[in-house]
Amino acid sequence: MDAREPLSAAVRALRANKLRSALTALGIIIGVASVIIVVSLIQGLKGSVLKQIEKAGSQTLVVRPVFPTDMPYPEFTKIRNKDLTLEEMRALGRAVPQITQLTPLFFNGGEAKAEGRTASVTIIMTDESYLELNSVNLTAGRNFVPSDLRLSNKVAIIGPRVIEKLGLKGNPLGRAITTSGMSLEVIGVLEEQGSSLGNDQDSYILIPLTTGRATLTDAQRRQLFFQARIDPRISADDGAELVEDALRRIKGLKGKEPKGFQVFSPKQITGIIGGITSAITTVAGGMVSIALLVGGIGIMNIMLVSVTERTREIGVRKAVGAKRKHILAQFLIEASFLCIAGGAIGIAAGYLGGALLGKALFGTYGTVPLWAVVSAFAVPAAIGLIFGLYPAAKASKLDPIESLRFE
């Protein structure tokens, strides 16, 4: 018998049952597409965050108060001073001459209203240095000026999504929006930035620090975030150590007393994000791989049914000279073909789905690493061999005489 005959027989069998073959491969398609989409989204998330870090610059540190999620709660309760204030930030600027710029940040979620419409927004209370430090441009209008902060002017710079949500038609400059009980004049419009870690940066409203601080409670005023730009003549990591040591002195912390603040350099943030995304990839990949397992079980089930349906065919083939290895090869080829074809379609569907979702969620297309693509081909092929082996072995062991008698 020609060695190519098992391949031809497998192809004919699959063509004879097109619908069943397609439905059988569907489990593999869904599993592979899920893996590709998950990996693509995680890579898109990582790229989005790293892009924001890159925009802020390699010499920019982020300083914030500690949160209960940063450590076991019993340790959190032992921290004596969990506050971070404007006064401490200013004292830090005087204590560390290597700091070339400080940008204060108070965050507050809220609603904005205009012309009878309401939108959920993120309010950032800051100063005129925010745009430069974060490499954010304006598409219209102007930045804050010192007099806006000195006089607590009720002005705002808004993101493009705010304009869309509030239905502000025409030129938004000079229009009035209401938030936190204040009526604010729009003086600028931010460029489109997309989302990062689920945070829609195009829904930001920037207001002068002095204007917004009046709306905060005393507890909120003691939860300052700020960015510190370090002189490029020293590394950001060395700058982070200087900032931490100075803040400990300013807060009066002694020895190894736990601190109530966190200092992050770009390198540290990148490492944290990399660790988080790797863990998410592992967990999510394991979960969606269950779909591949289910698809493999489905293939084994269908192949067992196929063996039963084609018992007489197997008997005829054996009677005219087909050997056990030819029957085994035919059924293994059928199972492997279904899996590999499903894997190829799944990769294409995953790429498309990941690209669309990544653009919608993070404003960027996530890249799929080579290992994910290789796995998407190799795993289905292995599944086809493993789950097709038992039905193929069962078919190859059928007695030709008994098979010919089968009705």
N, C-alpha and C positions, 0 to 999 in steps of 0.2 A: 504494500500500500504506500502511495506517495506520502511523504512526511508532511506535505502541505494540506493533506486531506482533513486533519482535525481542525485546522484553522478555517477552511472553507465550510465545513459542517457547522462549526460554531457560529459563523456569520449568517449562514442560512437559517439556523434555528432562531437567532435573535431577530432577523428580518421577518420571520413567520409570526412572531409575537411582538410586534412593534409597541403596542400600548403597554403590555405587561413589562417589557424591557424598560420603557421610559419610566413607568411608575416605580420599578425596582431601583433604577438609578437615582430617583428623586431624593431618597434618603441620603445618599452620598452627596448629591448636589447641595442639599440644604446644609449638611454638616460642614463641607468644605467652604461654602460661601460664608457660613457663620464664622468660621475661624479667620478667614481673610478679612471680613468686615471688622471683627473685634480687634485684630492686630492693626488694621489700617486706622481705626478710630483712636486707638491708644497711641500710635505713632503720631497721628495728627494732633492729639492733645499735648503730647510731649513737645512737638515742634512749635505749637502755639505758645506754650509757656516759655520755651527757650528763646523764642523770638522776642517776647516781652523783656526778658532779661537782657538780651543783646541790645535792645533799643535803649534800655536804661544805662548801658555801658558797663565795661568790665571793672570799673573803679567805683561802682555805686553799691553801697551797703544798704540793707533794710533793717531797721530796728523797730521792734514792737514789744508790747507786754506779753508775758506768758499766758497761755490758756490752759484750762483744765485738761484738754486733750494732749498737751505736750508731754505729760508725765503721769504716773500713777497718782490718783487723787489724794491719797494720804500725804504724799510728798508736796503736792500743790498747796495743801492747807498749811504746811509748815513755813511757807515763804512769807517773810515778814513784810516786805514792801513789793506789792505787785503793780504799783502805779508807774506811769510814764507820763511826764508832764512837759509843757512848753518850757517851763523854767529850767528843767533838767536838760532839755535839748539845747537851750541857749548856753547853759553852763558847760555842756560838753563842747560846744563850738569854741568857747574860750579856752578850754583845757587842752584841746588837741589841735595844734596849729596845722597838722597835716590834712585836716578837713577843709576842703575848699568851698563846699556848698552844703547847706542843710535845707531840706524841704519838708515842712510839717504836713501831716495828713490826718484829718479826722474823717472817718467813714460813717455814713448814716443812711440806712435805707428809708425810703419814703415814697410819697406820691407827688406828682406834679400835675397841675391843672391849668388849662387854658381853653378858652372858647367852648366851655361846656364839656370838654373831654378830660379824662384822667389817665395817667400813665404811671406804672411802677418804675422808679428810677433809683440810681445809686448817687447819693450826694457826697461829694468830696470837698471838704473845707481845706483850702491850701493857700499858697501865695503865688506870686508871679514867676517863681522859679520852676514850678511843676512842669510846664510844657517843655522847657529846654532840657531839664534833667531826664525826662522820659522820652525825648525825641518825638514829641507829638506836635503836629502842625495844625494850623487853623485854615479852614477853607474860606472863611469869611470873618470879618470883624477884627477885634483886637484882643490882646492879652490883658490881664490885670496890670495896673500900674500902682506904684507905691501909695498914691493918694486913695485908691480904692480900699486898701487895707487900713490906712491911717484914719479915714473917715467912716469906715464900715459901710461903704456904699452897697446898696442892694442891687448888685449886678450878677450876671451868670453867664458862663460859657457852657453850651450844651452840645451833646452828641447828636449825630444825624438821626438815630433811632428815636430820640425824644421828639424831634420835629415831626417824624412820621407818625408816632403814636398820638401826638396831640393835634395832628391835622393842621399844622401851621403852614398855610399856603403862601407862596410868594416869599419875599425877603423876610427872614425871621428877626433880623437885627432891629432893635428898638421895641420889639413886642414884649408884652408882659406875661410872665408865667408865675404861678403861685405854688410855693412848696414850703413846708415847715412853718406855715402860718405867715409867710412873707411874700410880698409881691416883688418879683425880681425882673429887672430889665435885661433882655438878652443882648450881650455885647460881642459874642463870638460863637462860632460853630466849629467843633472839632472835626478833624478828618476821620474817615471810617477806619476803625481798628479791629473789628471783629470781636469774637469771644475768647476768653481764656479761663480754663478750669470752670466752665459753666457760667462765668461772669460776663455779661454782655457789656463790653466797654463802650459800645455806642449808645448806651442808655445812661451815661454819666452826666451829671450836672456839677460843674465846678463853681464854687462860690468863694468869695474872700474869707480867709480864716477868721478874721475879726467879726465879720457879718454872721457867719454860721455858728461861731462858738457861743454866741448869746442864746442860741436855741437849745444848747446841750445842758443836760443835768450835770451836777458836780461830779458824779461818778463817771460820766462819759468824758468829761474834760480831762480826766486822769487816765485815759486809755488812748494815748497818742501813738500813732505810727509816724515814723519819719525816715527819709532817705538821706544818706550822707555820702557825698562824693569825696573820694580820697585822692590826694596828690599823686599823680602818675609816677613820681620818683620812688614810691614804695608800692609794694604789692597790696592788692585788696585784702588778702588774708592777714598780712601784717597790720593793715589798717583796722581790720576787725578786732584784732587783739588789743590795739591801742584804745579803740572805742570801748570795748568791754571793761578794760582795766580802769579807764577814766570814769565810766558810769558807776562802777562799783564804789569808787572813792566818793563820787558825788552823792550817792545814795547812802553812804556810811556803812557799807557791808564789810564785815571783818572776816579774815581768813578764807575758809571755803564755804562760808555761809551761802545758801542757795540764792540765786539772783531772780528778780521778778521781771526780767526782760530777755529777749533773744536778739542776737546780732547775726545776720546772714550775709555772707559774701556771695558773689555770683557763682563761684566754684562750689560752695556749700549747697546753694539752691539747686544747681544743676545736678549735683550728686543725689540730693533728696528726691528730685523729680525723677531721675533715672531709676532709683530704687523703687519708688512707688509704681512707676509704669511697668517695671519688670515684674513686680509682684502681681499687679493687676493682669498682666499678660499671661502669667503662669496660671493664675486661678481661673480667669475667664476662658483661656484656651482649654483647660481641663474640663470646664463645664460644657462648652460647646462641642468638645470631642465626644461627648456622650451621644450626640446626634450621629456621629460616624459609626459608633458601636451599634446603635439601633439600625442604621442603614446596613451594616454588615450582617446583622441577624436577619434582616429582611431578605437580603440576597441569598443567604443559606436556606431560608424557608422556601423561597421561590425556586431555587435550584433543586431542592428535594422534591417539590411538586413536579418540576420538569422531568426529573428522573422517572417518577411514577408514570407520568403521561407518555413518556417516550420509551417505555420498557420494550415494546415490540420493535421499535426502530433500533434499539441497542442490540436486541437479539439478531435482527437481520444483518446489521453491520458486523457482528461477531461471526455470524454464519458464513459471510462472504470473505472473511479473512482479517477483519479488524482485530488488532491485538488489544490487550488490557491497557497498555500505555497510550494507545491512540484514543480510546474512550476517556481515559483519565485526562489526557491533554485537552480533548474537546471541551469537557465541562469546566476545566480550570480556565481555559481561554475565555469561555462565555462569562464566567464570574469576574475575571480580571478585566475584561473589556468593559463590562458594565461599570465597574468601579473607576477605571481610568477615564472613561468617557464622562462619567459623573463628576470626577475630580476636575477635568478640564473645563466643563461647563460651570462648575462651582467656583473655580478661580475667576473666570470672566465675570460671573454674577457678583462675586465678592468684591472685585476691583470696582465695578460700577457702583454697587451699593455703598461701599466704603467711601468712594470719592464724593458721592452726592451727600451722604450724611456728614462727612468731615467738613465739607464746604458749608453746609447749613449750620452745624454746631460750633465749629471753630474758625470758620472763615479761611480754611486752608485744606489742601489735599494731603492726606496722610500717605506716607510711602510704606510699601509692604516690603520688608526685608527678604533677601533671597532665601533664607532658611524657611520662611513661611511658605514660599512658593514650592520649594523642593519637597517640603513635608506634605503639601497639599497633593502632590503627585505620588510621593512614595507611600504615604499612609493608605490611600485608597487601593493602591496596587497590592500592598501587603494584606489589606482586608480582603481583597478579592481572592488572594491565594489561600489565606487562612480559613475564611468562611466558605470558600468553594471547595476546599480539599475533601471534607467529609462527603458531600453529595457526589463529587467526582469519583471518590474511592468506592462509594456504594454502587455507582453506575458501572464502574469497571469490573466489579466482582460479580455482576449478575450472570447467572448461568444462561447461555444462549438458548438451550432447549426450553427451559422454563420461561424465558423471556418471549419466545415465539408463541407459547401457549397463552400468554397473558392477554386478557380481554379488558 
